[in-house]
């Protein structure tokens, strides 16, 4: 874009500017800077709203308001009259003279209006204002009048003058009111009165792409992760990004981010542009409330021990001090990340002794108002380890089951090894998470700490003992008999409604499986699934239902096995548990069901997802780790993938070597080995050698459908089906359709009578 030029050369303009004094620099449209990021989307939005008589542009300093308006001026066909407002414009005559001079730059104003402004006589409302507004209203050529920093107008008369100009803006023309805070006009009435385009900080925040362009112009070389982090910390604030880029450029490249609001460049800017003009009382409110990640009036009153926090929040909002509303009712707010960084640093520097007390009050308030997660962070910040441990142990399981294991892990990391024995409830939750995430050594270390802590602390640990028993049972270190005893002991002590009950029932059912008692295991697992459903323990429920699917398949009840497999998979998918290692069982069981019906592509997708989770299933939970590998190994046998099956067999054998007391699972591992050994070999060492298209064809060959009808179902020609069928016969070493189906059944590639969609169980139809 070329820099803006005046609508007419200076020497061709009339002599209006000579009739009274104006400051020339206030009337110049700021030139475009070559390094400025182009705000194309916003400019297009402003151009599209060109017929709107009012544009309200309000955002804190550094969001690029003036830059955006300059870019708009360069692309809009209408001429721009520009006035940069300052405190002197609170004299209404000074204001009107500059507005008249700005308009005169694009078209001469008439002599009557100029004369009224040159010789003020009494109030502006007597002659100057009526004549100027009459002139503006009579203009036929549309234009844009920009009043930049209009929020600096404090005098009632100057504000009223702007309101009068708004009422007299001619058709197709626009008046732009830009500032850091809302102007002292009746903005609510403007919103209700007609077309108004309103842009704020959210609209002006740089996008990810725009932020990247700004960083490039600052000659900062950050990788994608660092850029994302910087954009998140600055929240798209252009000045913040630029200053953070300078800080990053000056730092060691390996430590360029995270940049905080307390870093030198950002801190200097925030202090000079925002904090320097505030009263000591408001600064104190800002610093002390910065311990809060989010805030509302009652919370601030409790934490600051005051009764006027609402006044402080309103003052901050009026000043547009980076206060971000979190709801439409404007009850909850938060500070911009960078401003909060600086305020917290200043609080620690000026009143360090107050920080624990403020956080303790916040923790107490959140607990009393039913938000233990928020209370947990403040308890840690207050140095209240006992309180934090109590809160964590009360919510860890429910949060985990809601698909947020990462949040639980972040809480656990705040407890170092020296503190684990003091907090056995935290230690046993950590043991559970580490076991489920495939960290057997960590699981054992946290388990041992829980046991030592429970033994050393006689008071207040009654509720922890059954949790420890559940985890001892789940880790199955001493065989299925001890596993069952531990589960029973836990159930005897766990009260109704305790979420650990579902895990105890699951462990008890798994022990029955290892003991070879299938019917009893199924009954216990059904109870576990119901208890998990009542308690919201979705992860436990998915495992229990998946286990029941395997039991049904072992009884050759394929219909029931499929229903349970797809129920388990639905729990995983609907509750965002796909990255939990325990979900591998549901994925593997549903994949086996899909394979039995020739849904090869869907089955392969399930198996791929399951195999990604397998590394996290270790000997920390040996029974589950071996079961999943056996199920996936059998799926690979069906797919004739000998190498994949052998790999899974080897992993299962290694787990059994480390944890040999797994009951009948050792027999199941041997059975998998026998299945692999019996797989037919081809010249290249593979399995049947059938392509994906040929595997899809197999179930349909067992029906009464002709080649033409099969082709219609698969959306290919009869000749294609015939060619694929002949290839199938050749690869299976048969000469007819009936022989091909019989041979495929022997290989586990298809079940007799299987069809696609029609005639399948509802669970399979739902999976299509």
N, C-alpha and C positions, 0 to 999 in steps of 0.2 A: 504494500500500500504506500502511495506517495503521501508526504506530509500535507496537511490541510493548508489550503490557501484562502485568503480572504475572498469574499464574494466579489468585491471590486477592489482594484488597486487603491492604495491610500490617497494618491494624488487625484483620483476621480471622485472621492467621496465628498459629500456636502460639508459645510462648515459647522455642522451641529456640535461636534466635539470642541470647537473653539468658543461656543457660547457659554459653556460652564465647565468647571473642572471635573475630569474623570481620571481614573487610574487606568492607563492603557493595558497594563498587564492583566488586569482583572477581566478583560473582554476577549482575551485570546483563547481559542480552542487549543488545549494542550497538544503539542505535536506528538505523533506516534513514535515510540521508541523502537528501534530495529530489533532489540532483544525481547520485546514484549511478546507474550504468548497470544496468538490469535484466538479470540473468543467467538469463533464463527457461529456456534449454535445459539449463543445468547444474542449476538448481533442480529441473526435471522429472526429470533423471537421478537426483538424490539422493532425490527422493520415490519414484521407481520402485524404488529399491533399499532401500526402507524396512524390509524384513525382514532385511536384512544386519546382523549384530550389530556390525560394525566398519566405520567409514569412516576412511581414512587420507588426510589432506589436507596435502601437503607441497609448498611452493614458496617461493622467495626473497621477501624483503620487497617489498611493493608490488604483489603480484599479486591482491589483493582477496580473500584467504582469509576474513577476518572479515566482510567485506561479503556474500560469498556465503552464509556460514552464517547471517547475520542474515536475509537474504532467504528462505532455506530455512525458518527458524524461523517466519517470518510466514505461510508457506503450508502447512506440514505440520500435519495435524490433531493430532498428538501434542504434548504440552507439552515444552518444552526446559528442562533444568537446565544452567546455564552456569557454568564456572569459568575465569577468566583466570589462567593459571599465571604465577607469577614465582619469583625465586630463593628466597623464603622457604618455598615449598612443598616444598623439599628436606627440610624437617623433616616427616616423614611424618604426624605428628599434625596439623600445620597443614594439610597437604593433605587429609587425611580429614575434618577439621572443615569445610573449605570445600565439599567434595563433599557432605557430609551436609546442610549448610545450603542448598546449591543444590537438592538433591532435596526438602528440606523445603518449598521455595517452591511446589512443585506438589502435594505430598501429605505430611502430617506423618509423620516417621519415628517409630518406636516408642521408648518411654522407655528400654528396655534398651540399645538402640544409642546413644541420646543420652547416657545415663549413662556408658557406656564411653568416650565421646569427651570427656566433661566432666572425668573424673578419671582421667587416664592412670596406669596402674600397670604399670611394666615395658615390655616390647615391645608394639608395636601388634598383633603376632600372637597375643598372649595372650588379649585380650578384644575390643579395638576392631575389628580387621579381621574376625574371625569373625562378630561381631554385625552389623556394617554389611553385609557381603556376604550374610549370611543374610536380612537385611531386604530388600535389593535383589532377591534371587532370588525372594522371596515375593510381590513386587508383581505384581498382575494387570493393571493398566492400563499399556500401553506408554508409553515416554517416550524422549527423546533426551538423552544426557549429553554435553556438549561440553567438552573439555579443550583450551582454546586456548593456544598457545605451549607445548605439552607437551614440546617438545624442550629446554626450560630445566630439566627435571628431571635432575639429575646423580647424586643419591645412590642407591645400590643399593636401599635400603629403600623409597624413594618410587617408584622404577621398578617394583619388585616389587609394591607396592600397586596400581599401575595394572594390572599383568598379572593380579592376582587379581580386580580389578573386571571385567576383560574376560571372565574365565572364568565370572563369576556374573551377567552381564547377562541379564535375563529375556527370554523369547520376545517377538518383535515390537518389542523395544526396541533402541536403537542407541547405541553409544559412539563419539564422534568424536574422533580424535586429530589436532590441527592444529598445524603448526609450520613453521619455516623449513627444518629438516633432519629427517631421520628420527629418531624418538624412540629412546632407548636400550633399547628392547624387542627381543625376538627377532622382528624383522619377518619374516624368512624363514619362521619357523615359523608366524607368523600367516597368511602367504600360503598356506602349504600346509595349514593346519589347518581351513579352512572358508571360508564366504562372507566376502569382503572387497572393499569398493569402494575403489580407490586412485586419487586424483586428484593430478596434478602440474602443473608449470608449463605444459606443453603444453596440458593441458586448460583451465587457467585463462587462457591467453592470449586476449585479446579478438579477436573476429572483425572483419572489415573493417567490417561494419555497426555493431558495438558500439563500435569505435574512433571511427567517425564521430560517434556519439551523444556520446561523451565529449568530443570536440573541440568539438562544438557547445555543450556545457554549459560549456566553458572560454572561450566567446565568442571562438573563433579562426576566422577566415574563410579557409580554404584551398581551392584548387581540387582537382579529383579527382586530378591527378597528384601534387600536393604531399601530399595525404592518403595516397595509396598509398605514397609514399616514406617518409613518417613512420611508417606502420604497419610497413613492411618494416624500417626501422632499429630500431624499438623492439621488434619481434617480438611485438607484442601485449601487452607489459608495461604494465599499467595506470598505475602510478606514473610510468614513463618517458614514456608518452604525455602525461600531465597536465603533467609538468615540461617536456617538449619544447614543449607547447602554450604554456606560460607564456613560455618563451624565444622562441618564434616571435612571440608577441604583443608582446613588448618590442622585437623587432628591426624593422628596415625591412621593410615588407610585401613588397617585391620580393626580399628575401633571407631569407625566413622559414625556409626549408629549403635545404639539409640541416642538420638539427640533429645534433650529435655528442655523445658521452658526455663530451667535454671542455668542453662549454658549462656556464656557471656553475651553474645550478640542478641539472642532472643530476650534475655533478662533486661538488657539495656533498653531495648525497644518497648517491651511491655511496661517497664517502669515509666519511661518518658511519655509514651502515648496514652497510657491508661491509668496507671496508679498515682502518678505525681499530682494530679488535680483532685484526688479524693480526700475526704475528711479523715482524721485519725480514727473516728468511730467506725466509719465504713471500711477502712483498711483493716481494722481489728476484726470486724465481722468476716471479711473475706479470708483472712489468714486462718482464723479458728475454724471456720466452716469448711476449709479445704481438706480436713481429714475425711470428709464425707465424699464418697464416690457419686452419690446422688442425694438430693436433699428436698425436703418439703418444710412447710412452716412448723408443724408440730415436732418434727425431728430436730430442726435447728433450735427450737425453744428448749428441748430437753438437753441437747448436747452443749449449748452455750449458756444454759441456765438463765434464760431471758424470757420475756413475754412479748417482745417486739420484733421477732425474727422476720415476720411478714413484711415489716417496713424495710428491713435490710434487703430482702429479696426483691421487693418492688423497686427500691432505689438502684440496685444492680441491674435489674431488667431495663429500667428507664434509661440508664447510662449505656446500655448495650455492651456490657462488660463481659462478653464471651459467655453469657449464661444461656445454656441450651435447654429449651423446654423438652420434657420427655413425654408429655401427653397433651391432648388438645385442650384439656381443662386448665392447663398451666398450673397444676398442683405440684408436680415433681420437676426438678431441674438438675442440671449438672454443669460444672465448669468445663470450658475447653481444656483439653488435656494439657496443653502447654502452659496456660495460665495457672492451672492447678499445681503443676510441677513447681512453678516459681513461688506460689503462695505457701506450699508445704515447706519448701526450703526456708522461706522467711520465717515461718512459724517455728521451725526447729532452731533457727538462729536466735530468734527473739524471746520465745517462751518454751524452751525445750521441756521444762518440767510439766507443762500443761498437756503435752501430746498424749501420754498414757491415759490421763483422766478423761480427755475428750473422747478418745476411742472407747473407753470403758462405758461411758454414758451412751454412746452410739450402739454398742453391743447390747446393752440392757434394753434400749428402746426397741431395737429390731427383734430381740427375743420376745419381748412383751407383745409385739404386734405381729407375731407369727411369721417372721422372715429369718429363720436360723442361718441360711446361707450368708446373708449380709452380715448377720451378727458374728459369724465365724471369722471373717476377715478382720473385723474390728477387735475381736478378742485377741487375736494374734498381735495386732498392732499395739494393743494395750499391754502386751507382755503377760496376759492372763492364760498361761499354758493349760491350767486345769479347766478353765471355762471353755477354751478352744477344743480340748480333747472331749469334753462332755458333749459339745454341740456336734462335733464331727461324728462321734460314734452314734448319735441319734439320727443322722440323715444320710450317712454314707451309702447304706444299702439301697435306700429308695432312689437316691440320685443315680447310683450305678445302674439300677434296673431301668431308669428312664433313658438310657443310652448315653450317659455323660460320665463315662469312666475317666476321661481325661481330667475333668474337674476334680474328681476324688483324688486322683494321683497328685494333682497340684496341691491339694490340701495336705496330703500325707508328706509331701517333700518338706514341709515346714517343721516336721518333727525329726530332729536328728537322733542318731543312734543312742546317745547318752540319755535321752528323755523317754525312750520307748518303754523301758521297764517301769517307769513312773506312771505310764498311761497304757496299761495292757489292752484296754478296749481299742485304742488306736492301733496298737501293734497287731491285733488279730484282724482288724480290717485291712491293714497293710498286707498281712499274710495272704488274705483272700485275693486282693487285687494282684499281687505279684504271682500267685499261683495261676490265676486266670489269664494273666498276660505272658505266661511262659517263662517265668524267672524262678526256677526251683531253688537256687541258692538263697536268693533274697527272701522267698517265701519261708524257707526253713529258718533263716535268721530272725525274721519278724515273729514267726511262730514261737521260737525259743524265748524271745524277749517277752512275749505275751505270757508264756507259762511261768517264767521267772518272776515277772511282775505280779501275776495273780497269786503266786505262792508267797511273795514277800509282803503283799498288801492285803491284809485280812479284811479290812473294812471297804465296803463299796465295790466288791468284785464278784458278788454273787451272780450278777447278770452276765459276767464275762465268762464264767466257767463253761456254760453250755455252748457259747460261741467257739471257745477253744476246742470243745469236743466235736463240734461240727467240722471244723477245719482238720482236726486229726483224722476224722473219718474220711473226709474228702480226699486227703492226700494218701490214704491207704498204704501206710508204711509197713504195717504189720499183718497184712492179709485181710481177706474179706470177713472173717469171724470177728476180729477186733474192730474192723470198719463198722460192722453192724452194731456191735456193743456200744461203740462211741455214739453212733447216731441215736440209738435208743436212749442212752443216758442224757443226751442233749434234749430229746423230745420230752423226757420226764420233767425237765426243769424249765423248759421254755413256755411262757404263758401264752394263752390264746391271743392272736393278733400280733405276735412277735414275728417280724419278717424272716428271722433266721429259721423259723419252723419249716418253711418251704425248702430251704437248703438241706435241713436235717432229713426230711422225708426223701428228698432226691438221693442223698447219700445212702440212706437205708435201702431204697429201691435198687440202687446200683450194686450194693453189697449182695442183695438177693440174686442179681444177675450173675455176679462172679461166683456165687455158690451153686449156680445151675438151677435155681428154683424160679422158673420162668413165670408160672402163674402167680405166685406170691409177689414176685417183682412187679408184674403188671398191675396188680391191685394197689401196691404201695405207690407206684409211680402215678397211677390215676389220682390217688389222694394228694400226692405232691402237686400235680398240675392244678387241681381244684384249689388247694391252699394257696398256691402261687397266684392264681387268678384273683382270689379274694384279697390278697395282700398287695397286688400290683407288682409282684416279683416276676416280670415278664421274661427275663433271661432264664431264670430257673424253670419257668413253665415251658419255654421252648425246648430246653434240654429234656425235661421229663416226657413231653409229648414225642420228641424224636426218639427217645429210648423205647417208648411203647411201640413206635413204628417198627423198630428193629425186632422187637419181640414178636409182633404180629407176622412179620416176614419169616421169622424162624419157624413159626407154626404153619407156614404156607398159606396164611390168610392174606393174600396179596391185596384184595379189595380194602380191608381194614388198614393194612400197612400204608397204602397209598393215601387214604383219607388222613391218617395221622401225620404222614410225612408232609403233606401239603398244608396241614394245619400248623405244624411247626414252622415251616417256611414262611407262612403268612405272618406269624408272630414276629419273626425276624425282620421281614420286609416292612411291616406296618409300624414297627417301633424303632427303626433306625439302629438295628443291632448287627448290621451286616459286617461290621469290622470287629465284632467280638469273637474271640477264638471259639467260644462255646457254640457259636452259630454254625460251625463247620458240620456238626452232626445233622442238623436240620437240612443244610444244603446237600450233604451227601445222600441222605435218605430220599429227599425229593428228586435228586438226580437219578438215583436207581429206579424210582418209580417212572420217571420220564423215559428212561432207557427201555423199560419193559414195554412201553407203548410206541417205541420207534421215534420219539421226539428227540432226535439226536442233537440238533443244534441247541435247543433249550437245555438239554442235559449237560452238554459240554460247557455251557455258560455257568451252570450251577457248580459243576465240578471245578472249573477254573477259579471261581470265587472261594470254594471250599479249600482248595489246595493252597491258596494264598494265606489262609489262616492256619494251616497245619504247623508251620514252624513255631507258632505261639502255643501249641498244645504239646507240652513236654511232660516229663515224669513228675512234675509238680502235681498233676492230676492224672496219674498213669492209666487208670481204667478208661477215662474218656479219650485220652490221647491214642490208646491202642484201638479202641472201638472205631474211632473216626478213620484211622489208617486202614483197618480191615474193610470198612465199608467202601472207602475210596479205592482200595486195592481190588475189590470185587467189581467195582464199576469199570476199572481199567481192564479187568479180565473180559468183561462183556464187550468192551470196545476193542479187544484184541491188542491192547497196548501192553506187551509183555514187559518192556523196560520200566514203564511207569508203575506197573503192579509190583515188580521186583524191588523197585526203590522204596515203595511204601511198606512192603514186607520187611525189608531190611531195617527201616526205622522202627517198626513195631517190635521186631526182635530185640533191637537195642534197648528199648524201653523195658521190655520184659526182663532183659539181662540186668538192668539197674534195679528194677522193682519186680523181683521174681514171684512175689506172692499175690498173683492176680487171678487165682482160681481158674475157671474154665476158659478165660481169655487165652491162656497158653494153647488150649486145644483149638480155639478159633484161629489163632495165628498159624498153627500147623495145617488147618484145613485150607487157609488161603494159600499156603505154600503148595499144597496138593493141587489146588485149582490151577495155579500158575504152571506147575509141571505138566499138567494134562492139556494145556493149551496146544492146539495143532500148530505146527510150524510150517512156514512157507520158505521158498528158496532164499528170500532176503531176511529170514529170521523173524518176520513180523507175524501178524495174525491172519485173519481172513483176507485182508487186502481190499476189502470193499470200500468204495468211495462214499462220501457223505450222501450223494444222490442215491446210490444203490442201497445204503442203509435205510434211507427214508422209504424206499420202495418196498422193502421186505414185509412190513406189517400188512400192506395192501395186497401182496401176493397171496396171503392166506384167506382172502375174502372171495366172494362170488363175482367181484367186479371184473369186467373185461379190461384188456389193455387200453382200449379207447376210453372207458369210463375212469380208469386210474389216471390216465393222462389229463382228463378234464379236472380231476381233483387236484392234481399237482401242477396244472397250468402248463403242460407240455404236450407234444404231439404223441399219437399212438406209436409212431415209428421210434421216437425217443425211448418210450417205455419198453418197447420190444427189444431195442438194442441194449438197454440197461439190464433187462431180465436175462438175456443171453449171457451177458458178462457175469452176472451173479451166478448162473448155473456153472459157468466155467470155473470161477474162482472157488466155488464150494465143492467142485468135483462131482456134480450131479447133471442129470440130463432132462429134468422136467420140473414143472412148477411145484408139484406136490413134494418131490424129493428135496427141492430147495428149502421149502418151509420146514420139513422134518429136520434137515441138517442145521438150519438156522436155530431151531429150537434146541438142538443138542449143544450148540455153541453158546447158548444164552443170548443170542442176538434178537430173538423175538419169542413171544408167547403165542401158542396156538390160539387162533380166533381173535387176535388183537386187530383193532381197526382204529383209524384216526377220527377223533371227534365222535362219530356216530357209535352208540353202544358202549361208550366208555363210562367209567364211574364219574360222578359229578365233580369230584376233586380234580380229576385229570382234565375234564372239560374246562374247569376254571383256570387251569394252568396254561391252556392253549393261547 
